[in-house]
Amino acid sequence: MIKKLWLVLLVFIPLFLGAQEMPFALKTRTRYSASGMIGKVAVDSTDFYRARFIQEYKYRKFGIGLDLDFLFDKDYHIRKADWDRLNDIPGKIYYFRYAEMNEPFYFHFGGFPHYTIGNGFVMRDYTNMYYYPDVRNLGLTIGGSPKWPLKPSFQLFSSNVEKNQIISFAARVHPIPDSTFRFVDIFDVGIGVYGDRDQKAGLKQSTDPELYQNLTIGKKAPVAVYSMDYRLQFVNNPKAVFGTYAEMAHITGGGTGFILPGVYGDFKFVVVNLEYRMNGKQFYPGFFDSNYERDRAVADTLADGTPFITTKESSIQNMDATYGILCNISGVIGKKIRTNIGWQNLYGDTLKNGKSLWFSVNVNTQYGRLEKINFSYSKSNVAKLALGKVAVPNAQMSASIMLSLNEKRKIFLIGQYSEKYKDKEGDIKWWKDTKRSAAVGVKVSF
């Protein structure tokens, strides 16, 4: 009883200092805030009670978030592995940032729950937090859009600044400044270089410990992807902007894919993209996706028990050519509702799982006591979209809600829930094949 009382006090006493909502929608609008939540999470197939505190500080364009995550076993003993080494300290930084994208200079250091570059043809919704909080990667992106004649922009990314294994560089430029030809003025080109210096580096997290001990890792397995694209507006007026774009990407040791063409319409409150994609043999669109940390290398055993390793690059060697469409619609309603829905249908002679769906909605209601509602769901590379079937392999879902506890909207109650479904053959058994987490907490803003 005393242990349980101590845990409750540990969670709620710091909340008198103030609390901010949990990740991953951070970046407080106030100068200082802190968060506190309690819940349950599974790490390495072991269930832990969680007490989590996040403090945020903001000064002009600078912001920093500190993430203090305490995990307790069933006997309420703290997991010491998170606190017993000096190099655990940097992992308590959730983010350190300056400015926002599209400003002359910006950077973001820490966690990246969703990271997409350009059209998402090579990197779409990549996250360096797939195994968070067990593995805390401190990534970095540096970029900017200098006010120079050619209107250049660039972004340099590393998923982990200590190891620099998954990295990328992308840049854009308008080839001719201030031209008398209107279509040249609104034409820009871009390049991208993406790489993983060793796909096998993630094996320890994705492999059963007993199997991992019997593996012969061997030499490193690097992979690189190169891309080129252009974007051209052909209508630009106060009511809408229309344009077209195309992209080519090539995987070293693999194949080449094309977006040819892509068209978009920006109606101020809604943006619509429609693409036709042609993927040659051994090309995987969205190579660096939301599951890349898990899929970059996978270990298994043969029928005789011999272990072997399959990297993501080697797993696509037998892929045949595919083709299909991708459509993405994103909108803003009254600056309070932001929603996005996208789907992809790919076809091929031997392709079985060529359909993907992404959906999210974020509502800043500020209606009555209801402050915010967030919901997201995605399924990747499935045989059927089956909108009524939620629990399928390679799918995940998350939801959160925030309620105001006072009229001045300074104190809030927060609830979060998420599910991830196993990548397996056959149907998903909802209780057995689901990794879930839930948390409740309090937020106070200053």
N, C-alpha and C positions, 0 to 999 in steps of 0.2 A: 504494500500500500504506500509506503514511504517513497519507494522508487517511482511509482506512478505519479505521486504528487510532485516529486522533484521534476519529472519530465514536463508536467503541465506548467509548472512555474517557469521552467527554462524557455518554454515556447511563448508564454504570454507576457512575462514581465518586460522584455524588450519592446513590446508593441506599444507601450506608453510613450516611447520615443517617436513613434510614427511608423507607418508602413506603406509600401508601394506594391502594386500588383506583381505577381510572380512573372518570370519569363514565360512567354518569350516576347511579349509586347512591352518592352522596357522603354527607357528614355522619358523620364518624368518631365512634366511641364513646369514643375516647381523647382526652386533652388535646391531644396534638400528633401529627401523622403527615405523611408526604410520599409521593408516588407517582412512579414512573418507568416508562415504557413506550416501546418502539420499535415501529415498524410502517410501513405504507405507506398513503397517502391520495391521492385525486384532488381537485384544486382547479382549477376552470375548465378541465376536461378535460386537465389536466397532472398527471402522477404525481409525488409527492414522497415522499422518506423522512421519517419523523416521529420526533422524540425529544420526549417530553412529560413534564413534571414538575408535579405538583400538591401543594402543601403546605397542610395544614389546621391551624387553631388553634381551640381550643375553651375558653371560659371561662364557666362557669355556663350561662346560656341563650344566650350569644353564640357565633357560629361564623363563620369566614371561610375561604374556599378560594381560593388563588392558582393560576392556570393558566398555566404557562410552556410554550408550544408552539413548537418549532423545526422548520421545514420545510427540507429540503435537496433540491436538484435532483440530476440523475443524476451530476453532477460533484462532489457533496457541497458545493456552495456554498449558504450559508444564504439564505433568501428575505428580503431586507432590507425588503420592504414591510411586514412585521409589526413592525419594530423601529426605523424611522428617523424617526418622528414623536412629538411629545410626547403627542398624544392617543391613541397606541397603549397608553399605560400603563394607563388604566382598563380596557381590554379584557383585561388579565391577571388581573382579578378574576373568578373563576368564580362565587362567591356570597358574600354577607355577610348573615347572618340573625340574628333574635332570636326565640326561642320557637317554638312550633308552632301550627298551625291549631287552632281551638277554645279557645285560651287567651284571657284577657282582652285581650291585645294581642300582635301578632306582625308581623314584616315579613320579606321575602326579597328581596334585591337580586342581580341577575345573570342566570344562564341558567335557562330553564324548558324542560326536555325534554318534559314532559307537563303540560298545565294544563287542567283541566275545572272548569266552574262548574255547580253544581246537578245537574240531570238530564242535562246535556250536550246539551240540545235546541238551544242556540245555540252554545256553545263546548265542544268535546269534543276532548281530546288536542292542543290547540293547542301549538305550540312556536315560540319565537323563535330556535331554534338550527338551523333547517332548512339554512342555508348555513354552519354552523359547520364549521371554524374560519375560513373565509374572511371571514365577516361575524360580528362579535361584538356582539350586541345586549345591552345591559345593561338588563334589565327590572326592574320593581319591583311587588310586591304588599304592601299594607298592610291589615291587618284585625284583627278581634278579636270576642270575645263577652263584653261587659261583664256583670257580675253585677247587672243592673238588673231591676226588676219585670217588664218586658215581654220579658225574655230576648232582647234584640236581638243580631244579628250582622251584620257587614258585611265586604266585601273590595273594595278598589280596586286595579286592575291597569293597568300600562302595559308594553307589550312593549319599549319603548326610552325611557328617561327623558330622553334628549337630544332626541328628535324627538316623542315622545308621539303616535304615529300610530295604533297599534292599542291601544285603551283600553277599559276596562269598569268598571262599578260594580254590585255586587249587595248586597242587604240582605234580612234576614229579621226577623220579629218575631212574638211571640205576642200576639194582639190584646187578650186579657183575662187579667190575671194572677190567680192564686190564686182561680179561680172555683169555685163549688160544683158546677158542671156538669163532669163528668169529660171529656166530649168537647171542651169548649171549652179546657180546660187543655192538651190535647195537639194543638191545632190551631194551625198557624202559616202565615203568608203571606209571600211574597217578591216582589221586583221586580228587574229587571235592565236595564241599559242598556249596549249594546255598540256600538263604532264603529271605523271606519277612516277617518281624516281625509283620506287620499289613497291609493286603491288602486293608483294608477300609480307610487307611490314604490318599489315592488319590481321595476320593469321592468329595471333595470340588472343585477340578479342573475339574472333568469329568461330574459334575452334574449341571443341570440348578439351579440357585440360589433359585428360588421359591420352587422347589422340594426338594432341600437340606434342607431347613428350616423345612420341614415336616417329615424328615427322623428320625427314631430312630436308631442311629448308632449301639448301643449294644456293646458287648465285642469285643476285638481285634480278628482278623482272621489271624493267622500266617500260613505260608506254608514253607516247606523245600523240597529240591531236593538233592539227593545224586548220585554220579556217580563214576564209575571205568572204566579204559580203559588201553589198551596196544598198542604199536606200534613196528613193527618189519621190518627192512630192509632185503630184500633177494638178491638185486643186488645193488652194489655201484661201479660205475666206472666213469671216467672223462666225459663220454657223458650223463649218465642218472643214476638216482636212482629210484629203485622200492621197494615198501613195502606194508605191509598190516597192518590193525589195526581193533580193535573192541572196543565197549563201551556198558556199561549197566548203565541205570539211573532209579531212582525210585522216585516218587512223594509221599510224606507222605500224607496219606488219599486218595491216588489215585492209579495209576498203574505203571507198569514197561515197559521200552522200551529198544530195543537193536539195535545197529549197528553190523551186523554180516553177512558177513564180510564187511570191507571197504578196497579198494585198491587204491594206488596212484602211479603216475609216475612223477618224476621231471626231465624235459629235459633241465634244466638251463634257457631257455627262456619261458617255459610254464610248469605249474603244473596242473595235472589232477587228480581229486578225484572222485571215484565212490563208492557209498554206497548202501547196501541193508538194509532197516530199517523195523523192526518188532515192532509195538507198541501195547502193551496189552490194555485191557479195562482201561479207565480212565487215559490214558497217552497222554500228549500233547507234541510232539517234539518241541524244541525251546521255552520252557515255558516262558523264559524271552527274548522276542523278541523286535522288534522296536516299537511295539504298547503296550508294557506291562504297561507303565505308565497310559495309557488310559483304558486298559482292566482289571487291577488288581482288580477293583470293579466297578460295573455299577449299577445305580439306575433306577428304572422304576415304573410304577403303574399298578395295576390290573384293570380289567374292571370296578370295583366299585370305582376306584380312590385310593385304598389303596397302599401306596408306599412300595417297597421292595428292597432289595439289593442282588445282585448276585456277588460273588467273582469269580476270575478266577479259583480257585481250585474247587468251587462248580459247575461251569459251565461245567466242564469236567466229572462230575459224571455219566452222561448218555452216554459218548462216548464209542462206540464199538471199538473192535480191528481193527487196520489198518496195512497195509504193503505197501511197494513200494520202489522206488529208489530216490536217490539224486545224482546229478552230478554237479561238480563245476570245472570250467576251469579258470585259471588266468595266465596272460602272461605279459612279458615285451619285448618291441621291441626297441632296440637301446637306452635303458635307457631314452627314451623320451615318450614312449606310455605304459601306464599301463592299463590293462583292466581285467574285471572279469565278468563272466556270470555263473549263477547257476540256477538250476531248480529242483523242487521236485514234484514227482507224487506219491500220496498216494491213496490207494484203500481200501474199506471196504463195508460191507453189507449195511450200512445206511449212509455212508459218501458221501456228495454231493460236498463239497468244499475242495478238497484235492490237489490242484495244486498251486505251488508258483513259482515265477520267480524273480531273482535279476540280475541287469545288471549295470555296471559302466565302464566308460572310462575316463582316465585322460591323456591329451596330453600336454607335455611341448614342444611346437613347436619351439619357437625362430626362426620362419621363417618370414622374412620381419618384419612387425609391429605386427604380431600375436605372443603373448607370451604363453598363456595357454588356453586350452578348457577343461571343465569338464562337464560330463553329467552322471546322474544316474537315474534309474527307478526301481521300485519294485512293485510287487503285491503279496499278501499273502492270501492263503486259498480261492481260487476262483474255480468256477466250470469248467471253461475253460481258458486256457492260452491266446487264441485269440490274437496273437501277433499284429494284426492290431487295437485292441481295447485298448486304453490307459486309458480312464476315467472309472474305475471300482471300486467297493467298496474295501477298504483296500489297495489302491494303492497310490503311491506318486512319484513325479518326480521333479528333480532339474537340473539346468544348469547354467553355468557361463562362462564368456569369459574375457580375459585380453588382451589389446592392448597396445603396447609401443608407447609413444608419442615423444620419442627422440631416437637418434641413440645409445646413451650410455646405453640404457635400465635402466634408473633410474626413469623415470616418466611413469606411466601407467594409462590407463582408464579401469575401471572394471564394468561389468554388471552381475547381478544375477537375477534369476527367479526360483520360486518353486511353486508346487501345491500339495495339499493333498486332497484326495477324501473321502467323508463320508463313514462310515460303515452303509449301509442301504440295505433293500430288494429292488430288482428291479434295473432298469437302473439308472445311474448317469446322472443328468442334469448338464452339464458342468459348466454353469455360477452359478447356484443356490447352487449346492452341492459341490463346490470346495472352499477350503481355500487356498488363493494364497498370495504370497508376491513378491515384486520386488524392486530392489535397483540399483543405479549407484554410482560410486565413483571414487576416484583418489588414486593412490599409488605412493609414492616416497621412494626409497631405498637408504640407506647410507652405 
